[in-house]
Amino acid sequence: MAMKVLIGLLAGLLLFSNGARASTQSATGSGVSKEVTLNNLRSRVPRGATVTDTNCITIGTGDFSYRYRCTIKWE
């Protein structure tokens, strides 16, 4: 009996996690230019998808310059 409940619970969690992942996709990349990095990430967005969010953070490097780590999300 306990095994059936455990299997049912695991199956439910698996179905729930796949459904949440299927609705929103994202890509992350980094580069020395925020604009170029975002453009490269936009090229990964499938045709017909809608970009819902972009986010970039600035990362300082040891030689007093910066890199950008950007994420783009789409549905």
FIMAR-730290 format. One record per residue: x negated, z, y of N, C-alpha, C, O in turn; residue in three letters. Coordinates in steps of 0.001 Angstrom, whole numbers, plus 524288, in hexadecimal, padded with zeros to 5 digits. Layout:
<dodos>
<n_px X	n_pz Z	n_py Y	ca_px X	ca_pz Z	ca_py Y	c_px X	c_pz Z	c_py Y	o_px X	o_pz Z	o_py Y	residuo ala>
...
</dodos>
This chain:
<dodos>
<n_px 7FCC8	n_pz 80000	n_py 7FB56	ca_px 80000	ca_pz 80000	ca_py 80000	c_px 7FC9F	c_pz 80000	c_py 804E6	o_px 7FD8F	o_pz 7FCF2	o_py 8087E	residuo met>
<n_px 7F8C5	n_pz 80358	n_py 80510	ca_px 7F559	ca_pz 803B6	ca_py 8099E	c_px 7F24D	c_pz 7FE9A	c_py 80A6B	o_px 7F14B	o_pz 7FD09	o_py 80EDA	residuo ala>
<n_px 7F0DF	n_pz 7FC12	n_py 8062E	ca_px 7EDFE	ca_pz 7F723	ca_py 8067F	c_px 7F162	c_pz 7F2EA	c_py 80904	o_px 7EF6E	o_pz 7EFD4	o_py 80C25	residuo met>
<n_px 7F679	n_pz 7F2BA	n_py 807B1	ca_px 7FA00	ca_pz 7EEE2	ca_py 80A06	c_px 7FA89	c_pz 7EFC3	c_py 80FE3	o_px 7FA9E	o_pz 7EC0A	o_py 812EE	residuo lys>
<n_px 7FAE4	n_pz 7F4A4	n_py 8116E	ca_px 7FB51	ca_pz 7F5EE	ca_py 816FE	c_px 7F655	c_pz 7F451	c_py 819D2	o_px 7F694	o_pz 7F214	o_py 81E11	residuo val>
<n_px 7F1E0	n_pz 7F56D	n_py 81789	ca_px 7ECDF	ca_pz 7F407	ca_py 819EC	c_px 7EC4C	c_pz 7EE1B	c_py 81A6A	o_px 7EA8A	o_pz 7EC30	o_py 81E75	residuo leu>
<n_px 7EDBD	n_pz 7EB40	n_py 8166A	ca_px 7ED6E	ca_pz 7E587	ca_py 8168E	c_px 7F123	c_pz 7E361	c_py 81AC1	o_px 7EFB8	o_pz 7DFCF	o_py 81DA6	residuo ile>
<n_px 7F5D0	n_pz 7E587	n_py 81B11	ca_px 7F98A	ca_pz 7E3D8	ca_py 81F10	c_px 7F785	c_pz 7E4E6	c_py 82489	o_px 7F819	o_pz 7E1A4	o_py 82806	residuo gly>
<n_px 7F52B	n_pz 7E96A	n_py 82548	ca_px 7F2FC	ca_pz 7EACC	ca_py 82A64	c_px 7EE82	c_pz 7E725	c_py 82BDE	o_px 7EE44	o_pz 7E547	o_py 8304B	residuo leu>
<n_px 7EB05	n_pz 7E622	n_py 8283E	ca_px 7E6A6	ca_pz 7E297	ca_py 8294F	c_px 7E882	c_pz 7DD08	c_py 82A6B	o_px 7E663	o_pz 7DA6C	o_py 82DDB	residuo leu>
<n_px 7EC67	n_pz 7DB38	n_py 82795	ca_px 7EE8C	ca_pz 7D5FB	ca_py 8287D	c_px 7F105	c_pz 7D5AB	c_py 82DE4	o_px 7F061	o_pz 7D1C3	o_py 8309F	residuo ala>
<n_px 7F3D0	n_pz 7D9B4	n_py 82F70	ca_px 7F636	ca_pz 7D9D4	ca_py 834A3	c_px 7F222	c_pz 7D9C1	c_py 838F6	o_px 7F2C5	o_pz 7D700	o_py 83CDA	residuo gly>
<n_px 7EDF8	n_pz 7DCC1	n_py 83850	ca_px 7E9C7	ca_pz 7DCC8	ca_py 83C30	c_px 7E71A	c_pz 7D781	c_py 83C89	o_px 7E5C5	o_pz 7D5BB	o_py 840CD	residuo leu>
<n_px 7E650	n_pz 7D503	n_py 83823	ca_px 7E3E2	ca_pz 7CFDD	ca_py 83816	c_px 7E744	c_pz 7CBE5	c_py 83AF2	o_px 7E540	o_pz 7C8DD	o_py 83E17	residuo leu>
<n_px 7EC47	n_pz 7CBD8	n_py 839F1	ca_px 7EFDA	ca_pz 7C838	ca_py 83C93	c_px 7F017	c_pz 7C94D	c_py 84263	o_px 7F02C	o_pz 7C5A4	o_py 84580	residuo leu>
<n_px 7F034	n_pz 7CE39	n_py 843ED	ca_px 7F06B	ca_pz 7CF9C	ca_py 84977	c_px 7EB81	c_pz 7CDF1	c_py 84C51	o_px 7EBD6	o_pz 7CBD9	o_py 850A2	residuo phe>
<n_px 7E6F5	n_pz 7CED1	n_py 84A07	ca_px 7E20E	ca_pz 7CD7C	ca_py 84CA7	c_px 7E177	c_pz 7C797	c_py 84D3B	o_px 7DF75	o_pz 7C5CC	o_py 85137	residuo ser>
<n_px 7E327	n_pz 7C480	n_py 8495F	ca_px 7E2E0	ca_pz 7BED1	ca_py 849CF	c_px 7E68A	c_pz 7BCC3	c_py 84DFF	o_px 7E52D	o_pz 7B909	o_py 850B6	residuo asn>
<n_px 7EB15	n_pz 7BF07	n_py 84E9B	ca_px 7EEC4	ca_pz 7BD57	ca_py 85296	c_px 7ECC1	c_pz 7BE6F	c_py 8580C	o_px 7ED82	o_pz 7BB3D	o_py 85B90	residuo gly>
<n_px 7EA44	n_pz 7C2C9	n_py 858D5	ca_px 7E83A	ca_pz 7C41C	ca_py 85DFC	c_px 7E3AF	c_pz 7C090	c_py 85F6D	o_px 7E30F	o_pz 7BF26	o_py 863FA	residuo ala>
<n_px 7E091	n_pz 7BF23	n_py 85BA8	ca_px 7DC16	ca_pz 7BBDC	ca_py 85CBA	c_px 7DD96	c_pz 7B634	c_py 85DD0	o_px 7DAE1	o_pz 7B380	o_py 860BB	residuo arg>
<n_px 7E1CB	n_pz 7B46D	n_py 85B88	ca_px 7E341	ca_pz 7AEEC	ca_py 85BF6	c_px 7E53F	c_pz 7AD78	c_py 86161	o_px 7E4F1	o_pz 7A8E7	o_py 862DB	residuo ala>
<n_px 7E746	n_pz 7B130	n_py 86461	ca_px 7E99F	ca_pz 7AFDD	ca_py 8695A	c_px 7E5A0	c_pz 7AF4C	c_py 86DC1	o_px 7E68B	o_pz 7AC43	o_py 8715F	residuo ser>
<n_px 7E157	n_pz 7B207	n_py 86D97	ca_px 7DD76	ca_pz 7B1C9	ca_py 871C6	c_px 7D820	c_pz 7B08E	c_py 86F6F	o_px 7D675	o_pz 7B2FD	o_py 86BA3	residuo thr>
<n_px 7D584	n_pz 7ACC7	n_py 871BD	ca_px 7D043	ca_pz 7AB56	ca_py 87015	c_px 7CC93	c_pz 7AC31	c_py 874A8	o_px 7CE47	o_pz 7AC6E	o_py 87926	residuo gln>
<n_px 7C78B	n_pz 7ACA9	n_py 8738B	ca_px 7C3C2	ca_pz 7AD75	ca_py 877BE	c_px 7BE7B	c_pz 7AB38	c_py 8762D	o_px 7BD69	o_pz 7AA36	o_py 87199	residuo ser>
<n_px 7BB42	n_pz 7AA7F	n_py 87A1B	ca_px 7B5E2	ca_pz 7A8CF	ca_py 8794B	c_px 7B27F	c_pz 7ABAB	c_py 87D46	o_px 7B42A	o_pz 7AC9F	o_py 881AE	residuo ala>
<n_px 7ADC3	n_pz 7AD06	n_py 87BB5	ca_px 7AA17	ca_pz 7AFCA	ca_py 87F18	c_px 7A4F2	c_pz 7ACDB	c_py 87F26	o_px 7A33D	o_pz 7AACD	o_py 87B27	residuo thr>
<n_px 7A279	n_pz 7ACAB	n_py 883B6	ca_px 79D69	ca_pz 7AA29	ca_py 8843A	c_px 79A71	c_pz 7AC78	c_py 888CB	o_px 79C96	o_pz 7AF7E	o_py 88BDA	residuo gly>
<n_px 7957E	n_pz 7AB08	n_py 8893D	ca_px 79259	ca_pz 7AD07	ca_py 88D90	c_px 78EEF	c_pz 7A8AB	c_py 88FB8	o_px 78DD1	o_pz 7A4CF	o_py 88D15	residuo ser>
<n_px 78D51	n_pz 7A966	n_py 89497	ca_px 789FA	ca_pz 7A595	ca_py 89724	c_px 7883C	c_pz 7A785	c_py 89C78	o_px 789C1	o_pz 7ABC3	o_py 89E26	residuo gly>
<n_px 7850D	n_pz 7A46B	n_py 89F1F	ca_px 782F5	ca_pz 7A5F3	ca_py 8A433	c_px 786AA	c_pz 7A4B1	c_py 8A8AB	o_px 785EE	o_pz 7A6A0	o_py 8AD02	residuo val>
<n_px 78AA5	n_pz 7A17B	n_py 8A7B0	ca_px 78E76	ca_pz 7A018	ca_py 8ABAC	c_px 793E7	c_pz 7A166	c_py 8A9A8	o_px 7955E	o_pz 79FD6	o_py 8A55A	residuo ser>
<n_px 796DF	n_pz 7A445	n_py 8ACC7	ca_px 79C29	ca_pz 7A5B5	ca_py 8AB3D	c_px 79F96	c_pz 7A0DA	c_py 8AAA1	o_px 7A28B	o_pz 7A06B	o_py 8A6DD	residuo lys>
<n_px 79F31	n_pz 79D3A	n_py 8AE4E	ca_px 7A278	ca_pz 79890	ca_py 8AE2C	c_px 7A152	c_pz 7952A	c_py 8A962	o_px 7A4EA	o_pz 7934C	o_py 8A6CB	residuo glu>
<n_px 79C52	n_pz 79464	n_py 8A83F	ca_px 79ADA	ca_pz 7912B	ca_py 8A3BF	c_px 79C92	c_pz 793D2	c_py 89EAE	o_px 79E83	o_pz 79139	o_py 89B20	residuo val>
<n_px 79BE0	n_pz 798E5	n_py 89E56	ca_px 79D71	ca_pz 79BBF	ca_py 899A8	c_px 7A350	c_pz 79B53	c_py 898C6	o_px 7A50A	o_pz 79A5D	o_py 89463	residuo thr>
<n_px 7A668	n_pz 79C08	n_py 89CED	ca_px 7AC16	ca_pz 79B91	ca_py 89C62	c_px 7ADAD	c_pz 79603	c_py 89AEF	o_px 7B131	o_pz 7954A	o_py 897BC	residuo leu>
<n_px 7AB2A	n_pz 79217	n_py 89D38	ca_px 7AC68	ca_pz 78CA9	ca_py 89BD6	c_px 7AB2D	c_pz 78B89	c_py 8961F	o_px 7AE29	o_pz 788D7	o_py 8937C	residuo asn>
<n_px 7A6CA	n_pz 78D96	n_py 89431	ca_px 7A57C	ca_pz 78CE0	ca_py 88EA5	c_px 7A992	c_pz 78F72	c_py 88B2C	o_px 7AB0A	o_pz 78D47	o_py 88724	residuo asn>
<n_px 7AB6A	n_pz 7940C	n_py 88CB5	ca_px 7AF61	ca_pz 796BE	ca_py 889A0	c_px 7B49B	c_pz 793E7	c_py 889DE	o_px 7B771	o_pz 793B9	o_py 885FC	residuo leu>
<n_px 7B5E9	n_pz 791B0	n_py 88E60	ca_px 7BAD7	ca_pz 78EC5	ca_py 88ED4	c_px 7BAE1	c_pz 78A05	c_py 88B35	o_px 7BF08	o_pz 78853	o_py 88978	residuo arg>
<n_px 7B64F	n_pz 787E6	n_py 88A16	ca_px 7B621	ca_pz 78365	ca_py 8868E	c_px 7B789	c_pz 784E7	c_py 880F8	o_px 7B8A8	o_pz 78179	o_py 87DCA	residuo ser>
<n_px 7B783	n_pz 789EE	n_py 87FB4	ca_px 7B8F6	ca_pz 78BCA	ca_py 87A7D	c_px 7BED1	c_pz 78CC2	c_py 879E5	o_px 7C0BB	o_pz 78D8C	o_py 8758E	residuo arg>
<n_px 7C1A9	n_pz 78CB2	n_py 87E45	ca_px 7C745	ca_pz 78DB5	ca_py 87E12	c_px 7C9FC	c_pz 788F7	c_py 87BA7	o_px 7C91F	o_pz 78492	o_py 87D68	residuo val>
<n_px 7CD39	n_pz 789C6	n_py 877B0	ca_px 7CFDF	ca_pz 78561	ca_py 8752D	c_px 7D3A3	c_pz 7829E	c_py 878F2	o_px 7D5BD	o_pz 78502	o_py 87C8D	residuo pro>
<n_px 7D46C	n_pz 77D8C	n_py 87803	ca_px 7D82D	ca_pz 77A99	ca_py 87B25	c_px 7DD8C	c_pz 77CF6	c_py 87AA7	o_px 7DF44	o_pz 77E58	o_py 87662	residuo arg>
<n_px 7E02F	n_pz 77D6B	n_py 87F0A	ca_px 7E573	ca_pz 77F8D	ca_py 87F10	c_px 7E5A8	c_pz 78572	c_py 87FA7	o_px 7E9DB	o_pz 7879E	o_py 88088	residuo gly>
<n_px 7E136	n_pz 78817	n_py 87F30	ca_px 7E120	ca_pz 78DC5	ca_py 87FCD	c_px 7E0F2	c_pz 78F22	c_py 8859C	o_px 7DF38	o_pz 78C00	o_py 888D2	residuo ala>
<n_px 7E2BC	n_pz 793CB	n_py 886E5	ca_px 7E2CB	ca_pz 795AA	ca_py 88C45	c_px 7DEE5	c_pz 79A1C	c_py 88CD7	o_px 7DF10	o_pz 79DEA	o_py 889E9	residuo thr>
<n_px 7DB59	n_pz 7999A	n_py 890AC	ca_px 7D795	ca_pz 79DC8	ca_py 891C5	c_px 7DA84	c_pz 7A244	c_py 8944D	o_px 7DD37	o_pz 7A185	o_py 89836	residuo val>
<n_px 7D9FF	n_pz 7A6EA	n_py 89217	ca_px 7DCD2	ca_pz 7AB7A	ca_py 89413	c_px 7D956	c_pz 7AF47	c_py 89707	o_px 7DB48	o_pz 7B266	o_py 89A20	residuo thr>
<n_px 7D426	n_pz 7AF16	n_py 8961F	ca_px 7D0BA	ca_pz 7B2D9	ca_py 898B8	c_px 7CB1E	c_pz 7B0FC	c_py 89869	o_px 7C97B	o_pz 7AEBB	o_py 8947E	residuo asp>
<n_px 7C82B	n_pz 7B1F1	n_py 89C94	ca_px 7C285	ca_pz 7B137	ca_py 89C7E	c_px 7C014	c_pz 7B624	c_py 89EBD	o_px 7C22F	o_pz 7B88F	o_py 8A252	residuo thr>
<n_px 7BB9F	n_pz 7B790	n_py 89C93	ca_px 7B8FB	ca_pz 7BC4A	ca_py 89E4A	c_px 7B31F	c_pz 7BB80	c_py 89DBE	o_px 7B148	o_pz 7B9A5	o_py 899B5	residuo asn>
<n_px 7B02B	n_pz 7BCE7	n_py 8A1D0	ca_px 7AA7F	ca_pz 7BC87	ca_py 8A196	c_px 7A816	c_pz 7C1A9	c_py 8A35A	o_px 7A9F4	o_pz 7C426	o_py 8A705	residuo cys>
<n_px 7A3EE	n_pz 7C332	n_py 8A0B2	ca_px 7A0E1	ca_pz 7C7B6	ca_py 8A278	c_px 79B55	c_pz 7C5DF	c_py 8A39D	o_px 7995F	o_pz 7C237	o_py 8A12E	residuo ile>
<n_px 798E0	n_pz 7C873	n_py 8A753	ca_px 7938F	ca_pz 7C725	ca_py 8A8E4	c_px 78FCB	c_pz 7CAAF	c_py 8A5F4	o_px 7907C	o_pz 7CF70	o_py 8A5C7	residuo thr>
<n_px 78BD3	n_pz 7C850	n_py 8A3AB	ca_px 787F0	ca_pz 7CB3A	ca_py 8A0B3	c_px 782AA	c_pz 7CA6C	c_py 8A355	o_px 780D6	o_pz 7C5FF	o_py 8A3CB	residuo ile>
<n_px 78037	n_pz 7CEA8	n_py 8A50F	ca_px 77B0C	ca_pz 7CE50	ca_py 8A763	c_px 776EE	c_pz 7CDB9	c_py 8A329	o_px 77733	o_pz 7D043	o_py 89F16	residuo gly>
<n_px 7731F	n_pz 7CA5C	n_py 8A42A	ca_px 76ED5	ca_pz 7C9AE	ca_py 8A075	c_px 769F0	c_pz 7CC3E	c_py 8A2AB	o_px 769E1	o_pz 7CDE6	o_py 8A72E	residuo thr>
<n_px 765F3	n_pz 7CC8E	n_py 89F95	ca_px 7612E	ca_pz 7CF4C	ca_py 8A122	c_px 75E19	c_pz 7CCA8	c_py 8A573	o_px 75AC6	o_pz 7CF26	o_py 8A7DF	residuo gly>
<n_px 75F1A	n_pz 7C7B8	n_py 8A679	ca_px 75C0A	ca_pz 7C4EF	ca_py 8AA70	c_px 75F15	c_pz 7C44C	c_py 8AF8C	o_px 75E54	o_pz 7C076	o_py 8B258	residuo asp>
<n_px 7627E	n_pz 7C801	n_py 8B0C5	ca_px 7657D	ca_pz 7C826	ca_py 8B5A3	c_px 7691B	c_pz 7C375	c_py 8B651	o_px 76A24	o_pz 7C1D0	o_py 8BAB7	residuo phe>
<n_px 76B01	n_pz 7C153	n_py 8B20A	ca_px 76EEB	ca_pz 7BD2F	ca_py 8B248	c_px 773B2	c_pz 7BEFD	c_py 8AF3A	o_px 773B4	o_pz 7C33D	o_py 8ACFA	residuo ser>
<n_px 777B7	n_pz 7BBC9	n_py 8AF28	ca_px 77C9C	ca_pz 7BD3E	ca_py 8ACB3	c_px 77E70	c_pz 7B91C	c_py 8A8DD	o_px 77D36	o_pz 7B47C	o_py 8A960	residuo tyr>
<n_px 78165	n_pz 7BAE4	n_py 8A506	ca_px 7842A	ca_pz 7B779	ca_py 8A167	c_px 789D6	c_pz 7B931	c_py 8A186	o_px 78B11	o_pz 7BD95	o_py 8A30F	residuo arg>
<n_px 78D34	n_pz 7B5C1	n_py 89FEC	ca_px 792C4	ca_pz 7B6EC	ca_py 89FCD	c_px 794C0	c_pz 7B68C	c_py 89A39	o_px 79395	o_pz 7B2CD	o_py 89772	residuo tyr>
<n_px 797BF	n_pz 7BA6E	n_py 8989A	ca_px 79A6D	ca_pz 7BA3E	ca_py 8938C	c_px 7A036	c_pz 7B9B9	c_py 894C8	o_px 7A295	o_pz 7BD33	o_py 8971A	residuo arg>
<n_px 7A26D	n_pz 7B555	n_py 89332	ca_px 7A7DA	ca_pz 7B41E	ca_py 8947E	c_px 7AB19	c_pz 7B398	c_py 88F8B	o_px 7A932	o_pz 7B205	o_py 88B6A	residuo cys>
<n_px 7B00B	n_pz 7B4F6	n_py 8901C	ca_px 7B3E2	ca_pz 7B45F	ca_py 88BF7	c_px 7B893	c_pz 7B184	c_py 88E25	o_px 7BA5B	o_pz 7B29B	o_py 8927A	residuo thr>
<n_px 7BA8B	n_pz 7ADDF	n_py 88B1F	ca_px 7BF41	ca_pz 7AB03	ca_py 88C9D	c_px 7C32F	c_pz 7ABAD	c_py 8883A	o_px 7C1D5	o_pz 7AB4F	o_py 883A1	residuo ile>
<n_px 7C825	n_pz 7ACAD	n_py 889B7	ca_px 7CC4B	ca_pz 7AD76	ca_py 885D5	c_px 7D07F	c_pz 7A95F	c_py 886B0	o_px 7D198	o_pz 7A7D0	o_py 88B1B	residuo lys>
<n_px 7D2D7	n_pz 7A7A6	n_py 8825D	ca_px 7D70F	ca_pz 7A3D8	ca_py 882B6	c_px 7DB32	c_pz 7A4E7	c_py 87E93	o_px 7DA4B	o_pz 7A7AE	o_py 87AC1	residuo trp>
<n_px 7DFBA	n_pz 7A29D	n_py 87F76	ca_px 7E414	ca_pz 7A2F3	ca_py 87BB9	c_px 7E5C9	c_pz 79D96	c_py 87A48	o_px 7E968	o_pz 79CF6	o_py 8772D	residuo glu>
</dodos>
